[in-house]
Structure formats: structure tokens, C-alpha cells
Amino acid sequence: MSEAPLPVPALDHDEIHIWRTRWSGGAGEVAFASLLAAYAGPGAPPIQRGERGKPCFPPPFDTLGFNWSHSGDVALLAVGRGQAGFEVGVDVETVRPRARALELSKRFFAPDETAMLVALPEAERLGGFLTLWTAKEAVLKAHGGGLSYGLHRVSFSLPGGVATPGHFEGDVGPAPGWRVQPLLLGDGLVSAVAWRGHERNVRVFTFPL
């Protein structure tokens, strides 16, 4: 006898749903698979891996885009609906000292971004670095290229400490076609969600383990 599907909120084309849970050695990924099956509905196939390893549903279930990320014991799942092939990306990072933040920026970020970080007061530099990092990761995870595509190829500005798309190179562009939104999850976490297309309302839920 199959288990009843998990109850999930109605998800329309003007929303992105974010689920937060504990990772607990991979238990979060199991919870996310159950949530995704509930969103996909009857007959949902197993989650597959795309050409570059990104988790996805095959057609005709590919109108449901999703992505997950974890850092430490915190895990996030982002889900959205759109046209066939709709994609969403999410990234979360735990705030901890990163002595090599500027070194990493010089190596992987666009030069203008590194200059922005250098110009920040030292107390704000780590936050700026993580804000840029999570925004870049969210976009590249939605795109499917991941880190191998090149973090420097999706550059941002930081007006008011908010990552704003600047110049995106290659097939990830153009930058104005993207929506990148920070997720306010409390002290100790920096996170962002990204998708192409129109503005959407982002709703955050908690999945208890």
C-alpha cells in the first residue's frame, strides 16, 4: 500500500516556494523528494539528472522546476512552475570566517566585483562576498552550468548590499532577464534564489524532521 502524498500548498506561476529543513546526513534530500512528488502530482516519475548533472523531472513534468542546496545542517529546496523547461536555482551558505574571501574573489569573480569588496569596510566584506557568491551560484544552478560555467561570467553590483544582476555572458544572459532575490533566513545564513522571467512572490516554509 503506497503512502499518501505529502500535503503541499498550491503553487501557481506567480510564486516560488522555498522549503527549509535540516540536512541531517542527507535526510533533507529524502524529504525534498517526497515534497517534489507531491508538487508534481499523480504519476510523477523519479527525479532524473540532466546533461550536466542537475536534478530534474522529464517531460511532461518539466514545467516544475526545482533545485536544492545545503550548508552545514541547513537545507533549502526551491520549487516553481512555468513553461516546459522552467528552472530555478537556490544557494545557501553558513556565515563563518573565511580568511581567503578576497583571494577567492580575485581568482573567481569579475574584477569589478573584487574592487567592490576591497572598497567595503572590513566588517562588511564577508557579508558582501557571501551575497555575491550565493547570487552567482543560484543563477548558475538554475542555468545548469554550475561552477564550471565560470563565476566571473555572471557579474553583479551591490547597491545597498543587495546583489543586482549586472552583466551575464554567453547563453546565461542577458542579465535583465533574471530575477535574483535574497532569502532572509536569520542570522548566520546568507542565501539567494534565482529564475528567469517575471517577478514572483517567494514564500518560505519549514519542513520539520
N, C-alpha and C positions, 0 to 999 in steps of 0.2 A: 504494500500500500504506500503510495507516494505521499510525501509531506505536503501540507497546504502551503501555497506560496506566501512569502512574507508580505504583509500589507505595506504598500508604499504610497506616498502622496501622488496625486495626479500631476503629471509633468506635461506642460504644454510647450509650444515653440517659442514662448517668450520667457522661459525660465532655464536656469541651470541649477541643479540640485547638488549640494556638497554634503557628503556623509563623513562624519568624523568618528573614529573608533580607536581602540588600542591595537597595535600591531601584534603583540604577544606571540612572537615567534612565527608569524605567518597566519595566525588565526584571523587577522583582519582581511586577508585575501580571500579566505573561505566565506566570511560574512559578505564581502563585496560580490562574490559570485552569486550568492543567494539573492542579494538585492537586485543585481542586474537581470537575473532570470525573472524576477517579479516585474521589473520595468518592461522587459521585452514581451512578456505575456505568454499565452499558451503556445507550445511548440517551439519555444526558444532553443536554439542549438547550443552546444558547448562553446565556450569562448575559444576563439582561434587566435593565431598570431599572424600579423600581416607580413608583407615582404621584408620589412626591416625590424620585425620582432614586436611590433606594437599590438597589444591585445585588442581584439575587435570581434564583432559579430559579422557573419557573412550575409550577403543579400538573401532575402529582402529585409532582414533585421538590422541592416546597416544605417537605417535612419536614426538609430540610437547610438550616439557617440559617448564614449566613456574613457576615463583614464584614472589611474591611482598613483599615489606617492606615499612614502613613509620616511620618517626621520626619528631615530630613537624608538620610542614606543607609541608614537602618534602616526596614524594612517588616515589618509583622505581619499575619498572616491568622488569624482566629478562626473555627472551624467547630464546629457542634454539631447533634445530631439531636433531634427532638421531634415533637409533633403538627404537622399541616399549619399552615403559617404561623409555625413556630418562628423566633425571631430572636435574634441575638447581636450585641453591639457591642464594638468594641475601639478604644482610642486610645493613642497613644504620643507622647511629647514629649521632645525633647532638652533636657537641662539646660544653659541658657546664661543669662547675666544678663538680667533683664527689669526695667528701671528703672521701668516703668509697671505692675507687677503689682498694686499696691494700687489704682491708678487704674482698671485694668480690672475689678478685683473690685467696686469701688464702682459701676461702670457696669453690670456684667452679672450679678453674683452676688446672692444674697439678703443682706439687711442683716446677719443673724446670722452669715453666713459671713465677711463683711468684718470684723466685730467679732472673730471668732476669729483671723483673720490679723493684725490690728493687735495683738492680745494676745500673739502669739508673739514670741520673741526674734528679732531681725533676721536672725540666721544661719539660722533655721529657716523664715522667711517664704516664700522662694521655693519650697522643697520643699512647704510646705503649700498654696500657690497651685496648683502643678502637680498635686498629689494631688487637689485638688478639681476642677480643670479636666478631668483625664483621666477621673475617675469620672463627671462630668456628661456629657462627650462620649460615653463608652461607652454610658451609658443612652440618651441621645437618638439615637445612631446605631442602637442596637437597636430603639428605638421607631419610628424612621423620620422623626421630625420634624426632627432635626438642630438646628443652632444657631438656626434661625428659630423653633423652638418656644419658646425662652427659657431660658437657663441658670439664671435665678433661679427657674424653676418646678420644678427638681429640686434640693432643698437637702440638704446633708449636715452631719453633725457630724464632728469629727476626734479621737475618743478615741485616745490613743496614736499619733497621727499617721496613723491609718487612716481613710479615708473611709467613713462609715457612713450609709446612707440615712436621711434624716430626714423630710421632707415633700415629696411629689411631687404637683403639681397637674394637673388635667384627666385626659385619658384615659391618660396615662403612669402614673398612680397605680393602686393605693396603693403607697407605698414599701416596706412589708413584703413585697410580692410579688416584689421584685427581689433578685438576688444580684449583688454588685459585689465583684470580687476584684482586688487589686493584683497586677501581674506583676513579679517580681524579676528583672530582666534585666541587672543590673550597674550600675556607676557610670555616670553620665552620661545615664541614661534613666529616665523615670517613665511608667508605663503601667497601664492597668486594662482589665478585660473585664467585661461585664455581660450578664445574661439574666434573664428571668422564670422563676419556678418553683423546683424543688427544688435543693438543694446538688448540685454536681457536682465531680468531680475534674478539675483543669486540668493538662494535660500540654503541655510546651513542646518543640518540635522545631526543628531548623535545616535549612533548605534551602540548600545551597551553590550559589553562582553562579560 
